[in-house]
């Protein structure tokens, strides 16, 4: 268990949900944070977190549950569920986020990471796929694909944004 004291400054109004606007100001987030977990070295492990406390001018209760699956030395997966119950003077709402991550290590130098997430409050689906090749120490090639969908329901989704990013790094030593 931990006590968390955090501060955030908003310089412009922030619409956290349609019709729920947080005014500019300095906000203090005092909360109690409880975390429990099992041994990540096992084939199946879990992590649970509860956070209860201040949230802008109101309160938030948050729960996060994560299940990790190590299917082989090359393949790992993670299932995530996050629940937030928020009560503000401007209005109350709940938000649930569901996520799945799959990491494949073909070799120590060649990896593929995929993360998909659904946010029911924002009605958004997101996908991130990242390919990483370390072709020599200090030199990497990343190819990243991101896609977001507006999704009032999963079957009625429409593409909102799509991008491909290529990043090359090289450590130059004279």
N, C-alpha and C positions, 0 to 999 in steps of 0.2 A: 504494500500500500504506500502511496506517495501523495503528498499534497503539492499541487501545481499552482503556481502564481505566474500568470502570463499577462502581457499587455499588448494591445493593438491600437494603432492610431488610424482612423479613417479620415481622409481629407475631403472626400466627396461622398454623397449618398451612395449606398450599396443596396441594390435590390437582390435580396437573398432568395426570394421567391416572388412570383408575380403578385404584385399588390402589397408585398411586405418589404418595406424600405428601412434600412438602418441608417439613421442620420449620422453626419460626420461627428467625430469626437474621439476622446481617448477612452478606451474600454479596458477593463480589468477582468481577467478570467481566473477566478479562484475555483479550484475543483479538487475532488478526491479521485485518485486514479488507482485502480486495482488491476493487477495483471497476474495471470497464471499460465503455465506452459508445461509441456512434457518434453522429453529428451528428443531434440531435433536429429540426433544420430540414428534414431529408429526409422524403420520403413514408413510408419505412420506416426505423425505427431500433431499436436494441436497447440493453439495459442488463443487465449481469451482475455479480453480487456473490457473494463467497465470504467466510464468516466462520468461523474455527476458533479455539476457545478454551474457557475455563472456563464452566460453566453450573451454578449452584448448587454442589453438592458433586461435580459430575462434569464432563463435557465435552460440547460440541456442535459439530457440523460443519453448516453451513448454506449452501445455494446458492439464489440467486434469479435467475431469468431473466425478463426483460420484453421484449416486442416491442411497439413503438408503430407504429400505422398512422394516417397522416393521409390519409384518403380524399378529403377536399376541405377547403376553408377552413371549412366548416360541420360536418363530421363527422370525429371522431377516435375511435380504438379502441385498447385496450391489452389484451394477453394476458399473464398472469402465472403463473409456476410457482415455487413455493417448496418446498424440501425441507430437512427438519431431521432429523439423526441424533443422538439424545441418549442418552448413557450416564451413568447415575446409580447410586449405591450401592443405591438402592431399586428399580431396574429400568431396563431400556433400552427405547426406543421410537423409531419414526420417524413423522414427520408430513409429509404433502404437502398443499399448499394450491394450488388452481387458481382463477384469477379472470379475469374479463373485464369491461372497463369500456367503455362507449360514451357519448360526449359529443356532443350535438347543439346547435349554436348557431344558432337560427333567425334572430336578429338580435343585435347587440351587447348588447341589454338583455333577451333572452329565451333561456333555456337549459334543457336537459333533460339530466341526468346519471344514468346507470344503472350500478350495480356489482353483479355476481353472483359468489359465491364458494362453493367446496366445500372443506371440510376433512375429509380422510379419517380422521384420527385421532379427531376429535370426532364424526364422522359427522353433520355439519351442513351445510346449504345455507342461504346468506343472500342476500337481495336488498334493495338500497337504490335507490330511484328518487327523484330530487330535481328539482323544477321550481323555477326561479328567475326572477322577473320584477323587473327594476330599473325601476320606472315613473317615477322621476325621481332625480337624483343624491342619494344619502343615504337613499333609501327603497326597501326591498326587500320582496318577498313570496316566501316559501318554502313549498312544499307538499312534504312528504316522506312516502314510503311505505316501510316496512320490513317484511319478512317473513322468518322463519326456519323451517326445517323440520328435524326429526330425520330423518336419511336413512342408515339402515344400507346401503341401496343407493339410487341416484337414483330408481329406479322405485317403491321402497317408502317414499317420504317421507310424513311426517305433519306438519301444521302445528304448530309449537311456540309461535310468537308472531307477532302481526301488529299494526301500529300505523300511524296517520296523524298527522302532526305539521304544524301550520300555524304559521308564524312571520312576523310582520310587524314591520318596523323602519321608523322614521321619524326623520330628523334634524331636530330642532326647534331653530331659531335665532331667538331673540327680536329 
